[in-house]
């Protein structure tokens, strides 16, 4: 990936995030949705936009449908802001890395709690023997 592509990916990520916050009125896209990463092809014809949503009772299919219906608007707005010859077609995908990270932290916390409990049990047995 070239430096130019990296900068454009970052720019697209920031602009889509800004558009989501200020200009998209679709109720399916009103939750805690963040753009985690953008990966555009070097010819800028296509861009994969990875999104994450936080909260309970998230319907990923509905959110992706919301992005599909807003993609024309987002692409048109990006065309005004990018000032490039080609504006990429946007494809939206869920990025579950944040969710996996939260699950991993919870798992580590459970292991740490179990180890602490095991240490307490060993100490109790050791003090009873004396």
Secondary structure, DSSP 8 states (H G I E B T S, - for coil): --HHHHHHHHHHHHHHHHHHHHT---GGG-SEEEEEEEEE-TTSSEEEEEEEEESSS--HHHHHHHHHHHHHHHHHHHHHHH--S---EEEEEE--HHHHHHHHHHHHHHHHHHHHHHHHHHHHHHHHH-
